[in-house]
């Protein structure tokens, strides 16, 4: 997804939600109202949210899960979390660093010899740390051509990670390693391959073994090729109302293929940001920020935005039919996970300015700044 889209949504929200004192109950009511307005006024078919303040949790659902059947949206329904996946992948890389099985300062060439080959690329200079915080300069492929099969009748089309990486490296790097910041999905495909090389196991197994099982994320899965969402799930749409729910995640793999629920995603991010998944040195690396050109900063697999009330931590995700936000206040006392069921991936690929019907960030402001 385009990170400029996220910035536009955030900036829109900064003038859209008022900041002022409120009791916890009133704030929770305001979050519910903001989530409902995403459907009644914002143009989304459905929106679901998890909101926590201190130990109290509330869940909200508005609109429908499926416009064809009218099934109501429910808080327990699954959705594609898109780039929220990167935090799971980064966590495994950081855990491997803490175990001494790799170093964040290792070069990509050390782990993937011969994989990063393209005009202007020097794999011996790109480090794993730079892949984690988007400072490696690795390009993404042209999204219009990459996504062509999906939007021309082949929603089950399967790419291999190697093919996506190969396409990415046809374009010279944006900058020398460490000399700039540019969001890179391809960097996270490379990290997925590093995990497999370092452990000798499939990356899906590693994420399940290290994160999904210990955290009891029973409604979270990592499909790599199947285009179908299974079990109770939301449907996702483009701006014209076309259903994008059936869509192979293979093109996104370790950059964005995980499926989850708002509760599971909240559990994961709370454990990660609370320091329960990483050793102290790796937790410090997670939170070592590199400012970007979009008003925020990237850590190792997480990102921050500065709202009027202060810095918030977490991730955003945008993929075919779904836009999601998983964010916590800096002190961890408040947390919001929100998904709204429109994201126009074709419009994003074509760099069109509108990819969602309205900004979801007023609900983020209500939750974290209200």
VENSUL-V965055 format. One record per helix or strand. SS is the DSSP state (~ for helix, > for strand). FROM is the first residue (numbers start at 1). LEN is the number of residues. If there is no record, write none. Layout:
ss,from,len
SS,FROM,LEN
SS,FROM,LEN
This chain:
ss,from,len
~,3,12
~,24,17
>,46,8
>,56,9
>,72,1
>,78,3
~,82,17
>,107,1
~,108,4
>,127,1
~,128,5
~,143,5
~,150,3
~,161,8
~,185,15
~,203,10
>,221,1
>,233,1
>,237,1
>,243,1
~,253,4
>,259,2
~,262,12
~,280,7
>,290,2
>,296,3
>,303,5
>,310,10
>,322,8
>,334,7
>,342,1
~,345,5
~,361,8
